[in-house]
Every structure is written in structure tokens, then in C-alpha cells.
Amino acid sequence: MKVGVTGGIGSGKSTVCRLFAQRGIAVYDSDAAAKRLMGEDAALRRGLTTCFGAETFRGGELDRGYLAAIVFSDPQALADLNALVHPAVMRDFDAWAARQQGSYVILESAILFEAGLEGSVDKTLAVLAPRELRIERTCRRDGCDAAQVARRIAAQLDDDTVSARADYVLVNITEAELAPAVAEFDRIFSHEAQRY
């Protein structure tokens, strides 16, 4: 069974996925995979350069700051980026999932619903947190200012939409509450996976 875990910036989805991994569940980090594929996949690199210009790569390396400045301020540019990257990521995920052991695997994706990837998984879990807490966490983690984080949050689906589309929701306020919640979801997913 494939479980998609999603959540906006600063929601704590990576922490949740780390807790699943500590329980022995295989987790595929789609953000890390996308970065890797943008560096390694020649066809994807050509597509990015064609769409966003020669400045997309500097010294052969992806200029993430340049690309982020474009896509987080222009919804169409973000859609263009997703249309290039997501098919490559999902091919990689499917090949990876086929090699894993265990009753279920996790696809970690910040933009599972925005990218239409929920059709590639069997169940979805949305990790949510209050907006101010998300901003505070992200500023602390990335050393950026609140306005930058607020713009990124605005570019993502709102929590009401995400929770309505997800099969399950985990509200992440404190890390102390996360381990028991993840243990419960592990029990649920292990049980549901018996049907797949």
C-alpha cells in the first residue's frame, strides 16, 4: 500500500515522516528526489532551462534561489515547474516502491494534492499546524523572514482544502504528541495494507 503524507511548509510533515521511518517504514522524500532528478535527469534539465532560462543552472548546478523566486511569485510558473518535475518523480517513486519490503510505504510530498499525485497513492495523511506556528518553525529552520514564509504559505493549498481532500489528518502542535499519533497511524495503515 502507498500512503501519501503531505502538509504545507512548517507543518511538520518531515518530522512525522522521520517518526514513521524510525518505526521501520520506508519513506520516499519527493522534495529530495526532485532536487536529485533536476540535477541528474538530462531531459528534465533541458526542460527546466527551456522553461525558465539559462540562469536556472549556474556552473552546472541548479540555482534553487533563482527558481524559487520565480515559482513562488507566479502560479503559472509553479504549474509549469510541477508539470516538468512531477512525472519524473512519480516514475522514480514507483520504481523505488516496487523494491521496498513491508506492508506499506510513504510518499512524502508538500504538494501532493496541488500536483494531482493523490491518484498515485492508496491513502493520504495531511499534517496540519496553525499558520503562526508554521511561520515561526520555518523562520527558525531556514533563517528567513516571516513575509517570505507567508508568501510560500499563500502559494499552497489552505488547510481546510487539504483536510477535506485527505483520508486522515494529523494536527501537529507539539513534538511530544507526535510519536503516539504516528504509532496509531502506523497501526491503522498496517491494518489497511492487508487489503492490498
Accessible surface in RSA format (square Angstrom, percent):
REM  Atomic radii and reference values for relative SASA: ProtOr
REM  Chains: A
REM  Algorithm: Lee & Richards
REM  Probe-radius: 1.40
REM  Slices: 20
REM RES _ NUM      All-atoms   Total-Side   Main-Chain    Non-polar    All polar
REM                ABS   REL    ABS   REL    ABS   REL    ABS   REL    ABS   REL
RES MET A   1    29.53  15.3   0.00   0.0  29.53  70.3   3.24   2.8  26.30  34.8
RES LYS A   2    57.50  28.1  57.50  35.3   0.00   0.0  30.08  27.1  27.43  29.2
RES VAL A   3     0.00   0.0   0.00   0.0   0.00   0.0   0.00   0.0   0.00   0.0
RES GLY A   4     0.00   0.0   0.00   N/A   0.00   0.0   0.00   0.0   0.00   0.0
RES VAL A   5     0.00   0.0   0.00   0.0   0.00   0.0   0.00   0.0   0.00   0.0
RES THR A   6     3.50   2.5   3.50   3.5   0.00   0.0   0.51   0.7   2.99   4.5
RES GLY A   7     2.03   2.5   0.00   N/A   2.03   2.5   2.03   5.6   0.00   0.0
RES GLY A   8    15.57  19.2   0.00   N/A  15.57  19.2   5.52  15.2  10.05  22.5
RES ILE A   9    23.03  13.1  14.54  10.8   8.49  20.5  23.03  16.6   0.00   0.0
RES GLY A  10     7.66   9.4   0.00   N/A   7.66   9.4   4.10  11.2   3.56   8.0
RES SER A  11     1.38   1.2   1.23   1.6   0.15   0.3   1.08   2.3   0.30   0.4
RES GLY A  12    15.81  19.5   0.00   N/A  15.81  19.5  12.72  34.9   3.09   6.9
RES LYS A  13    20.30   9.9  19.11  11.7   1.19   2.8   3.48   3.1  16.82  17.9
RES SER A  14    63.23  53.4  57.91  77.3   5.32  12.3  39.96  85.1  23.27  32.6
RES THR A  15    28.28  20.1  28.07  28.5   0.20   0.5   2.56   3.4  25.72  38.9
RES VAL A  16     0.00   0.0   0.00   0.0   0.00   0.0   0.00   0.0   0.00   0.0
RES CYS A  17     2.80   2.1   2.28   2.5   0.51   1.2   2.63   6.7   0.17   0.2
RES ARG A  18   119.01  50.0 112.62  57.4   6.40  15.2  60.27  82.4  58.75  35.6
RES LEU A  19    27.42  15.3  27.26  19.5   0.16   0.4  27.26  19.1   0.16   0.4
RES PHE A  20     0.00   0.0   0.00   0.0   0.00   0.0   0.00   0.0   0.00   0.0
RES ALA A  21    49.91  45.9  34.96  54.0  14.94  34.0  35.46  49.9  14.45  38.3
RES GLN A  22   126.78  70.9  86.87  63.5  39.91  95.0  45.05  95.9  81.72  62.0
RES ARG A  23   118.23  49.6  85.58  43.6  32.65  77.7  26.18  35.8  92.05  55.8
RES GLY A  24    68.22  84.1   0.00   N/A  68.22  84.1  36.66 100.6  31.56  70.7
RES ILE A  25    26.08  14.8  20.93  15.6   5.16  12.4  22.41  16.1   3.67  10.0
RES ALA A  26    23.77  21.9  11.43  17.6  12.34  28.1  21.83  30.7   1.94   5.1
RES VAL A  27    39.32  25.9  12.35  11.2  26.98  65.0  12.35  10.7  26.98  73.2
RES TYR A  28    12.23   5.7   9.78   5.6   2.45   6.4  12.23   9.2   0.00   0.0
RES ASP A  29    59.16  41.4  52.53  52.3   6.63  15.7  18.78  44.2  40.38  40.3
RES SER A  30     8.02   6.8   6.80   9.1   1.22   2.8   4.71  10.0   3.31   4.6
RES ASP A  31    59.54  41.7  56.84  56.6   2.70   6.4  19.67  46.3  39.87  39.8
RES ALA A  32    53.59  49.3  44.29  68.4   9.30  21.2  48.90  68.9   4.69  12.4
RES ALA A  33     5.58   5.1   2.87   4.4   2.70   6.1   5.03   7.1   0.55   1.5
RES ALA A  34    14.82  13.6  14.82  22.9   0.00   0.0  14.82  20.9   0.00   0.0
RES LYS A  35    96.00  46.8  91.41  56.1   4.59  10.9  40.66  36.6  55.35  59.0
RES ARG A  36    99.87  41.9  87.69  44.7  12.18  29.0  57.51  78.6  42.36  25.7
RES LEU A  37    17.56   9.8  17.56  12.6   0.00   0.0  17.56  12.3   0.00   0.0
RES MET A  38    16.08   8.3  16.08  10.6   0.00   0.0  16.08  13.7   0.00   0.0
RES GLY A  39    36.59  45.1   0.00   N/A  36.59  45.1  21.34  58.6  15.25  34.2
RES GLU A  40   119.92  68.8  87.95  66.5  31.96  76.1  46.68  90.3  73.24  59.8
RES ASP A  41    41.51  29.1  33.43  33.3   8.08  19.1  11.60  27.3  29.91  29.8
RES ALA A  42    60.54  55.7  52.70  81.3   7.84  17.8  55.09  77.6   5.45  14.4
RES ALA A  43    63.58  58.5  52.41  80.9  11.16  25.4  53.14  74.8  10.44  27.7
RES LEU A  44     9.87   5.5   4.49   3.2   5.38  13.5   9.22   6.5   0.64   1.7
RES ARG A  45    59.71  25.1  59.45  30.3   0.26   0.6  17.52  23.9  42.18  25.6
RES ARG A  46   153.28  64.4 148.41  75.7   4.87  11.6  77.30 105.6  75.97  46.0
RES GLY A  47    17.50  21.6   0.00   N/A  17.50  21.6  15.69  43.1   1.81   4.1
RES LEU A  48     0.00   0.0   0.00   0.0   0.00   0.0   0.00   0.0   0.00   0.0
RES THR A  49    52.15  37.1  49.03  49.7   3.12   7.4  40.83  54.8  11.32  17.1
RES THR A  50   122.42  87.1  90.28  91.5  32.14  76.6  73.83  99.2  48.59  73.5
RES CYS A  51    58.51  44.3  24.52  27.3  33.99  79.9  13.60  34.5  44.91  48.4
RES PHE A  52    17.63   8.8   6.49   4.0  11.15  29.0  12.57   7.6   5.06  14.5
RES GLY A  53    25.29  31.2   0.00   N/A  25.29  31.2  23.72  65.1   1.58   3.5
RES ALA A  54    78.11  71.8  61.97  95.6  16.14  36.7  62.90  88.6  15.21  40.3
RES GLU A  55    81.26  46.7  77.69  58.8   3.57   8.5  29.88  57.8  51.38  41.9
RES THR A  56     0.02   0.0   0.02   0.0   0.00   0.0   0.02   0.0   0.00   0.0
RES PHE A  57    28.68  14.4  15.28   9.5  13.41  34.9  15.28   9.3  13.41  38.4
RES ARG A  58   132.65  55.7 119.87  61.1  12.78  30.4  58.76  80.3  73.89  44.8
RES GLY A  59    84.77 104.5   0.00   N/A  84.77 104.5  46.58 127.8  38.18  85.5
RES GLY A  60    42.20  52.0   0.00   N/A  42.20  52.0  28.31  77.7  13.90  31.1
RES GLU A  61   126.62  72.7 125.27  94.8   1.34   3.2  47.22  91.3  79.39  64.8
RES LEU A  62    19.46  10.8   4.97   3.6  14.49  36.4   4.97   3.5  14.49  39.0
RES ASP A  63    33.59  23.5  27.15  27.0   6.44  15.2   9.89  23.3  23.70  23.6
RES ARG A  64   117.04  49.1 110.56  56.4   6.48  15.4  51.19  70.0  65.85  39.9
RES GLY A  65    52.55  64.8   0.00   N/A  52.55  64.8  39.99 109.8  12.56  28.1
RES TYR A  66    57.02  26.6  46.96  26.7  10.06  26.2  42.46  31.9  14.56  18.0
RES LEU A  67     8.20   4.6   8.20   5.9   0.00   0.0   8.20   5.8   0.00   0.0
RES ALA A  68    23.11  21.2  20.24  31.2   2.87   6.5  22.22  31.3   0.89   2.4
RES ALA A  69    71.69  65.9  48.54  74.9  23.15  52.7  61.66  86.8  10.03  26.6
RES ILE A  70    49.78  28.3  45.09  33.6   4.69  11.3  49.60  35.7   0.18   0.5
RES VAL A  71     6.27   4.1   4.93   4.5   1.34   3.2   4.93   4.3   1.34   3.6
RES PHE A  72    64.41  32.2  52.78  32.7  11.63  30.3  53.47  32.4  10.94  31.3
RES SER A  73    86.89  73.4  52.09  69.5  34.80  80.2  45.78  97.5  41.11  57.6
RES ASP A  74    60.20  42.2  58.28  58.0   1.93   4.6  16.08  37.8  44.13  44.0
RES PRO A  75   113.65  82.8 103.69  94.5   9.97  36.2 107.86  89.1   5.79  36.0
RES GLN A  76   113.93  63.7 109.69  80.2   4.24  10.1  52.84 112.5  61.08  46.3
RES ALA A  77     7.94   7.3   5.90   9.1   2.04   4.6   7.71  10.9   0.23   0.6
RES LEU A  78    34.17  19.0  34.17  24.4   0.00   0.0  34.17  24.0   0.00   0.0
RES ALA A  79    50.37  46.3  40.81  63.0   9.56  21.7  45.76  64.4   4.61  12.2
RES ASP A  80    48.90  34.3  45.07  44.9   3.83   9.1   8.75  20.6  40.15  40.0
RES LEU A  81    22.03  12.3  22.03  15.8   0.00   0.0  22.03  15.5   0.00   0.0
RES ASN A  82    21.22  14.6  20.31  19.6   0.91   2.2   8.55  20.6  12.67  12.3
RES ALA A  83    73.04  67.2  48.64  75.1  24.39  55.5  59.51  83.8  13.53  35.8
RES LEU A  84    56.03  31.2  45.55  32.6  10.48  26.4  47.76  33.5   8.28  22.3
RES VAL A  85     6.72   4.4   6.72   6.1   0.00   0.0   6.72   5.8   0.00   0.0
RES HIS A  86    23.17  12.7  23.04  16.0   0.13   0.3  13.36  13.8   9.80  11.4
RES PRO A  87    63.33  46.2  54.15  49.4   9.18  33.4  62.42  51.5   0.91   5.7
RES ALA A  88     8.50   7.8   4.72   7.3   3.78   8.6   5.42   7.6   3.07   8.1
RES VAL A  89     1.17   0.8   1.17   1.1   0.00   0.0   1.17   1.0   0.00   0.0
RES MET A  90    18.95   9.8  18.82  12.5   0.13   0.3  18.95  16.1   0.00   0.0
RES ARG A  91   155.52  65.3 145.49  74.2  10.03  23.9  78.63 107.5  76.90  46.6
RES ASP A  92    37.74  26.4  32.16  32.0   5.58  13.2   7.46  17.6  30.27  30.2
RES PHE A  93     0.00   0.0   0.00   0.0   0.00   0.0   0.00   0.0   0.00   0.0
RES ASP A  94    63.19  44.3  57.66  57.4   5.53  13.1  23.27  54.8  39.91  39.8
RES ALA A  95    51.33  47.2  39.70  61.3  11.63  26.4  49.01  69.0   2.32   6.1
RES TRP A  96    39.72  15.9  39.72  19.2   0.00   0.0  20.41  10.9  19.32  31.3
RES ALA A  97    14.34  13.2   3.97   6.1  10.37  23.6   4.24   6.0  10.11  26.8
RES ALA A  98    90.12  82.9  48.01  74.1  42.11  95.8  60.88  85.7  29.23  77.4
RES ARG A  99   159.59  67.0 133.08  67.8  26.51  63.1  73.30 100.2  86.30  52.3
RES GLN A 100    55.51  31.0  35.35  25.8  20.15  48.0   1.53   3.3  53.98  40.9
RES GLN A 101   158.57  88.7 142.60 104.2  15.97  38.0  65.69 139.8  92.88  70.4
RES GLY A 102    71.74  88.5   0.00   N/A  71.74  88.5  37.69 103.4  34.04  76.2
RES SER A 103    60.46  51.1  36.64  48.9  23.82  54.9  39.26  83.6  21.20  29.7
RES TYR A 104     4.00   1.9   0.09   0.1   3.91  10.2   2.11   1.6   1.89   2.3
RES VAL A 105    10.47   6.9  10.47   9.5   0.00   0.0  10.47   9.1   0.00   0.0
RES ILE A 106     0.00   0.0   0.00   0.0   0.00   0.0   0.00   0.0   0.00   0.0
RES LEU A 107     0.00   0.0   0.00   0.0   0.00   0.0   0.00   0.0   0.00   0.0
RES GLU A 108    10.64   6.1  10.31   7.8   0.33   0.8   1.43   2.8   9.21   7.5
RES SER A 109     2.56   2.2   2.23   3.0   0.32   0.7   0.32   0.7   2.23   3.1
RES ALA A 110    19.25  17.7  15.01  23.2   4.24   9.6  15.01  21.1   4.24  11.2
RES ILE A 111    34.37  19.6  34.37  25.6   0.00   0.0  34.37  24.7   0.00   0.0
RES LEU A 112     0.00   0.0   0.00   0.0   0.00   0.0   0.00   0.0   0.00   0.0
RES PHE A 113     6.61   3.3   2.09   1.3   4.51  11.7   2.09   1.3   4.51  12.9
RES GLU A 114    63.16  36.3  27.05  20.5  36.11  86.0  29.08  56.2  34.08  27.8
RES ALA A 115    26.48  24.3   0.00   0.0  26.48  60.2   6.25   8.8  20.23  53.6
RES GLY A 116    48.62  60.0   0.00   N/A  48.62  60.0  25.66  70.4  22.96  51.4
RES LEU A 117     9.71   5.4   9.71   6.9   0.00   0.0   9.71   6.8   0.00   0.0
RES GLU A 118    54.82  31.5  47.80  36.2   7.02  16.7  29.11  56.3  25.71  21.0
RES GLY A 119    74.25  91.6   0.00   N/A  74.25  91.6  40.90 112.2  33.35  74.7
RES SER A 120    43.29  36.6  26.14  34.9  17.14  39.5  15.34  32.7  27.95  39.2
RES VAL A 121    15.90  10.5   0.28   0.3  15.62  37.6   2.27   2.0  13.64  37.0
RES ASP A 122    58.69  41.1  35.98  35.8  22.71  53.7   5.75  13.5  52.94  52.8
RES LYS A 123    42.14  20.6  41.50  25.5   0.64   1.5   1.65   1.5  40.48  43.1
RES THR A 124     6.59   4.7   6.59   6.7   0.00   0.0   5.44   7.3   1.14   1.7
RES LEU A 125     0.00   0.0   0.00   0.0   0.00   0.0   0.00   0.0   0.00   0.0
RES ALA A 126     0.00   0.0   0.00   0.0   0.00   0.0   0.00   0.0   0.00   0.0
RES VAL A 127     0.16   0.1   0.00   0.0   0.16   0.4   0.00   0.0   0.16   0.4
RES LEU A 128    19.71  11.0  18.99  13.6   0.71   1.8  19.71  13.8   0.00   0.0
RES ALA A 129     2.74   2.5   0.00   0.0   2.74   6.2   2.59   3.6   0.15   0.4
RES PRO A 130    65.19  47.5  52.92  48.2  12.27  44.6  64.44  53.2   0.75   4.6
RES ARG A 131   118.42  49.7 110.97  56.6   7.45  17.7  53.60  73.3  64.81  39.3
RES GLU A 132   118.93  68.3 114.35  86.5   4.57  10.9  67.68 130.9  51.24  41.8
RES LEU A 133    41.08  22.9  37.54  26.9   3.55   8.9  39.14  27.5   1.94   5.2
RES ARG A 134    11.00   4.6  11.00   5.6   0.00   0.0   0.58   0.8  10.42   6.3
RES ILE A 135    14.97   8.5  14.97  11.2   0.00   0.0  14.97  10.8   0.00   0.0
RES GLU A 136    94.41  54.2  86.51  65.5   7.90  18.8  36.74  71.1  57.67  47.1
RES ARG A 137    42.05  17.7  39.39  20.1   2.66   6.3  22.27  30.4  19.79  12.0
RES THR A 138     1.17   0.8   1.00   1.0   0.17   0.4   1.17   1.6   0.00   0.0
RES CYS A 139    29.21  22.1  24.03  26.8   5.17  12.2  19.08  48.3  10.13  10.9
RES ARG A 140   166.00  69.7 133.89  68.3  32.11  76.4  80.63 110.2  85.37  51.7
RES ARG A 141   153.43  64.4 117.19  59.7  36.24  86.3  76.11 104.0  77.32  46.9
RES ASP A 142    70.05  49.1  37.01  36.8  33.05  78.1  23.39  55.0  46.67  46.5
RES GLY A 143    71.26  87.9   0.00   N/A  71.26  87.9  35.63  97.8  35.63  79.8
RES CYS A 144    37.72  28.5  20.66  23.0  17.06  40.1  21.63  54.8  16.09  17.4
RES ASP A 145    81.16  56.8  73.90  73.6   7.25  17.2  42.57 100.2  38.58  38.5
RES ALA A 146    52.82  48.6  47.71  73.6   5.11  11.6  47.99  67.6   4.84  12.8
RES ALA A 147    58.10  53.4  47.61  73.5  10.49  23.9  54.46  76.7   3.65   9.7
RES GLN A 148    78.19  43.7  75.75  55.4   2.44   5.8  14.02  29.8  64.17  48.7
RES VAL A 149     0.51   0.3   0.43   0.4   0.08   0.2   0.51   0.4   0.00   0.0
RES ALA A 150    23.91  22.0  22.19  34.2   1.72   3.9  22.54  31.7   1.37   3.6
RES ARG A 151   136.04  57.1 130.87  66.7   5.18  12.3  61.10  83.5  74.94  45.4
RES ARG A 152    78.80  33.1  78.80  40.2   0.00   0.0   7.90  10.8  70.90  43.0
RES ILE A 153    20.46  11.6  17.16  12.8   3.30   8.0  17.16  12.4   3.30   9.0
RES ALA A 154    85.71  78.8  48.99  75.6  36.72  83.5  59.89  84.3  25.82  68.4
RES ALA A 155    39.75  36.5  10.07  15.5  29.68  67.5  22.23  31.3  17.52  46.4
RES GLN A 156    30.97  17.3  18.44  13.5  12.53  29.8   7.87  16.7  23.10  17.5
RES LEU A 157    51.62  28.7  40.42  28.9  11.20  28.2  43.42  30.5   8.20  22.1
RES ASP A 158    83.85  58.7  73.13  72.8  10.72  25.4  49.39 116.2  34.46  34.4
RES ASP A 159    46.37  32.5  41.81  41.6   4.56  10.8  21.13  49.7  25.25  25.2
RES ASP A 160   114.98  80.5 108.89 108.4   6.09  14.4  29.52  69.5  85.46  85.2
RES THR A 161    47.02  33.4  41.32  41.9   5.70  13.6  27.79  37.3  19.23  29.1
RES VAL A 162    13.34   8.8  13.34  12.1   0.00   0.0  13.34  11.6   0.00   0.0
RES SER A 163    38.31  32.4  27.90  37.2  10.41  24.0  11.95  25.4  26.36  36.9
RES ALA A 164    88.23  81.1  47.14  72.7  41.09  93.5  59.42  83.7  28.80  76.3
RES ARG A 165   106.00  44.5  81.29  41.4  24.71  58.8  38.60  52.8  67.41  40.9
RES ALA A 166    14.28  13.1   0.00   0.0  14.28  32.5   0.14   0.2  14.14  37.4
RES ASP A 167    79.27  55.5  48.36  48.1  30.91  73.1  10.87  25.6  68.40  68.2
RES TYR A 168    52.42  24.5  47.40  27.0   5.02  13.1  40.20  30.2  12.22  15.1
RES VAL A 169    56.44  37.1  31.97  28.9  24.48  59.0  31.97  27.8  24.48  66.4
RES LEU A 170     7.79   4.3   4.32   3.1   3.48   8.7   7.79   5.5   0.00   0.0
RES VAL A 171    88.49  58.2  68.56  62.1  19.93  48.0  68.56  59.6  19.93  54.1
RES ASN A 172     5.60   3.9   4.91   4.7   0.69   1.7   0.69   1.7   4.91   4.8
RES ILE A 173    78.03  44.4  69.60  51.8   8.43  20.3  69.60  50.1   8.43  22.9
RES THR A 174    63.90  45.4  59.20  60.0   4.70  11.2  61.46  82.6   2.44   3.7
RES GLU A 175   111.60  64.1  98.14  74.2  13.46  32.0  39.03  75.5  72.57  59.3
RES ALA A 176    89.18  82.0  58.82  90.8  30.36  69.1  72.57 102.2  16.61  44.0
RES GLU A 177   100.41  57.6  91.99  69.6   8.41  20.0  44.67  86.4  55.74  45.5
RES LEU A 178     2.91   1.6   2.91   2.1   0.00   0.0   2.91   2.0   0.00   0.0
RES ALA A 179    52.68  48.4  48.07  74.2   4.61  10.5  49.79  70.1   2.89   7.6
RES PRO A 180    86.07  62.7  72.66  66.2  13.40  48.7  80.43  66.4   5.64  35.1
RES ALA A 181    29.60  27.2  20.38  31.4   9.22  21.0  28.75  40.5   0.85   2.2
RES VAL A 182     0.60   0.4   0.60   0.5   0.00   0.0   0.60   0.5   0.00   0.0
RES ALA A 183    31.83  29.3  28.04  43.3   3.79   8.6  28.29  39.8   3.54   9.4
RES GLU A 184    76.55  43.9  73.30  55.5   3.25   7.7  38.46  74.4  38.09  31.1
RES PHE A 185    23.58  11.8  23.58  14.6   0.00   0.0  23.58  14.3   0.00   0.0
RES ASP A 186    17.99  12.6  17.99  17.9   0.00   0.0   0.26   0.6  17.74  17.7
RES ARG A 187   143.93  60.4 134.57  68.6   9.36  22.3  74.57 101.9  69.36  42.0
RES ILE A 188    38.46  21.9  36.47  27.2   1.99   4.8  38.42  27.7   0.04   0.1
RES PHE A 189     0.00   0.0   0.00   0.0   0.00   0.0   0.00   0.0   0.00   0.0
RES SER A 190    41.13  34.8  38.84  51.8   2.29   5.3  27.53  58.6  13.60  19.0
RES HIS A 191   119.60  65.4 115.76  80.5   3.84   9.8  72.66  74.9  46.94  54.6
RES GLU A 192    19.85  11.4  19.54  14.8   0.31   0.7   5.03   9.7  14.82  12.1
RES ALA A 193     6.70   6.2   0.00   0.0   6.70  15.2   0.10   0.1   6.60  17.5
RES GLN A 194   140.87  78.8 104.10  76.1  36.77  87.5  45.94  97.8  94.92  72.0
RES ARG A 195   175.04  73.5 136.02  69.3  39.02  92.9  75.01 102.5 100.03  60.6
RES TYR A 196   130.53  60.9  65.11  37.0  65.42 170.2  79.62  59.8  50.91  62.8
END  Absolute sums over single chains surface
CHAIN  1 A     9746.3       7423.2       2323.1       5398.8       4347.5
END  Absolute sums over all chains
TOTAL          9746.3       7423.2       2323.1       5398.8       4347.5
